[in-house]
Amino acid sequence: MKQARIDIVRAYDALDADGGARFLVDRMWPRGITKASLHLDAWLRDVAPSTELRQWFAHDPSRWETFIQRYCAELDANPAAWQPIADAAKHGRVTLVFGARDREHNQAVVLREYLARKLAHR
């Protein structure tokens, strides 16, 4: 089986026409973006960090390591939330779309690594 390719892209950036299956992985819709412009396969609100975790993190890089641990625990507790992405990744390229300004410290970065580990063990 070939390695799954999971990309991440900010909702405000130009999207690759061949990005495969596209999933918005934010709990809230990105401001000023139309649904048509994202060409999504699905908006998976439940795969995003809980509101409590998102508000606690507040994109503060000093909380990054703890955020990763807490978010991965949430993902472990809710496999149904990320299963559509894992299923799509088995068939080809997947793009996780996020709205955060910080490209290095956001849930899509964590989710991509989390899914890569899950898919490698299958």
VMD Tcl script that draws the C-alpha trace (Angstrom):
set ca {
  {0.00 0.00 0.00}
  {1.37 3.42 -0.89}
  {1.91 6.09 1.72}
  {-1.03 8.44 2.14}
  {-0.37 12.02 1.14}
  {-1.97 14.51 3.50}
  {-1.43 18.17 2.73}
  {-2.54 21.21 4.67}
  {-3.52 24.57 3.23}
  {-4.85 27.78 4.67}
  {-8.38 28.58 3.51}
  {-7.21 32.03 2.39}
  {-4.50 30.65 0.08}
  {-4.97 29.50 -3.48}
  {-6.04 25.87 -3.50}
  {-4.29 23.29 -5.65}
  {-6.69 22.07 -8.33}
  {-5.44 18.53 -7.74}
  {-5.58 18.57 -3.95}
  {-7.57 15.36 -3.78}
  {-10.31 15.14 -1.18}
  {-10.63 18.44 0.72}
  {-11.79 18.70 4.32}
  {-12.28 21.87 6.34}
  {-11.02 20.96 9.82}
  {-12.11 24.09 11.71}
  {-15.02 24.29 14.12}
  {-15.92 27.74 12.75}
  {-16.22 28.77 9.11}
  {-13.32 31.01 7.94}
  {-14.43 34.64 7.75}
  {-15.02 36.09 4.32}
  {-14.66 32.78 2.48}
  {-17.47 31.39 0.35}
  {-18.34 27.73 0.44}
  {-17.96 27.49 -3.32}
  {-14.39 28.86 -3.24}
  {-13.10 26.03 -1.02}
  {-14.36 23.12 -3.16}
  {-14.76 20.97 -0.07}
  {-15.69 17.33 0.13}
  {-16.80 17.89 3.72}
  {-16.65 20.30 6.64}
  {-15.68 18.15 9.61}
  {-16.43 20.40 12.59}
  {-16.13 17.55 15.08}
  {-12.52 16.77 14.13}
  {-11.52 20.28 15.23}
  {-10.36 20.90 18.80}
  {-13.17 21.40 21.31}
  {-14.23 24.99 21.89}
  {-12.69 24.83 25.37}
  {-9.34 23.60 24.05}
  {-9.32 26.10 21.18}
  {-10.04 29.01 23.53}
  {-7.44 27.84 26.04}
  {-4.76 27.48 23.33}
  {-5.57 30.84 21.67}
  {-2.73 30.14 19.18}
  {-0.15 30.81 21.90}
  {3.06 29.03 20.80}
  {4.11 28.66 24.45}
  {1.12 26.31 24.90}
  {1.83 24.30 21.74}
  {3.18 21.08 23.27}
  {0.33 20.86 25.77}
  {-2.16 21.67 23.00}
  {-0.81 18.75 20.94}
  {-1.25 16.33 23.85}
  {-4.76 17.52 24.67}
  {-5.90 17.61 21.05}
  {-4.54 14.10 20.37}
  {-6.45 12.88 23.44}
  {-9.63 14.40 21.98}
  {-8.93 12.68 18.65}
  {-8.31 9.36 20.41}
  {-11.69 9.72 22.14}
  {-13.55 10.45 18.89}
  {-12.28 8.29 16.00}
  {-15.54 8.77 14.09}
  {-14.59 12.43 13.63}
  {-11.37 11.70 11.72}
  {-12.35 8.43 10.07}
  {-13.68 10.11 6.85}
  {-10.24 11.65 6.32}
  {-8.45 8.35 6.96}
  {-10.80 6.59 4.55}
  {-10.19 9.19 1.83}
  {-6.43 9.02 2.39}
  {-6.50 5.30 1.60}
  {-7.67 6.19 -1.93}
  {-5.46 9.17 -2.70}
  {-4.32 12.61 -1.77}
  {-6.12 14.54 0.97}
  {-5.97 18.24 1.79}
  {-6.83 19.57 5.25}
  {-8.07 23.16 5.04}
  {-7.73 25.48 8.04}
  {-8.31 29.16 8.72}
  {-5.70 30.06 11.37}
  {-3.08 32.70 10.56}
  {-0.27 30.72 12.21}
  {0.78 28.06 9.72}
  {2.97 26.17 12.20}
  {0.81 26.14 15.33}
  {-2.69 25.03 14.36}
  {-4.89 21.95 14.54}
  {-4.31 20.95 10.89}
  {-0.59 20.46 11.60}
  {-1.38 18.21 14.56}
  {-4.14 16.35 12.72}
  {-1.90 15.62 9.72}
  {0.75 14.05 11.97}
  {-1.86 12.19 13.99}
  {-3.42 10.70 10.85}
  {-0.03 9.83 9.39}
  {0.73 7.77 12.52}
  {-2.70 6.07 12.44}
  {-2.43 5.24 8.72}
  {1.13 3.91 9.08}
  {-0.10 1.33 11.60}
  {-2.75 -0.09 9.25}
}
mol new
graphics top color blue
foreach p $ca { graphics top sphere $p radius 0.5 }
foreach p [lrange $ca 0 end-1] q [lrange $ca 1 end] { graphics top cylinder $p $q radius 0.2 }
display resetview
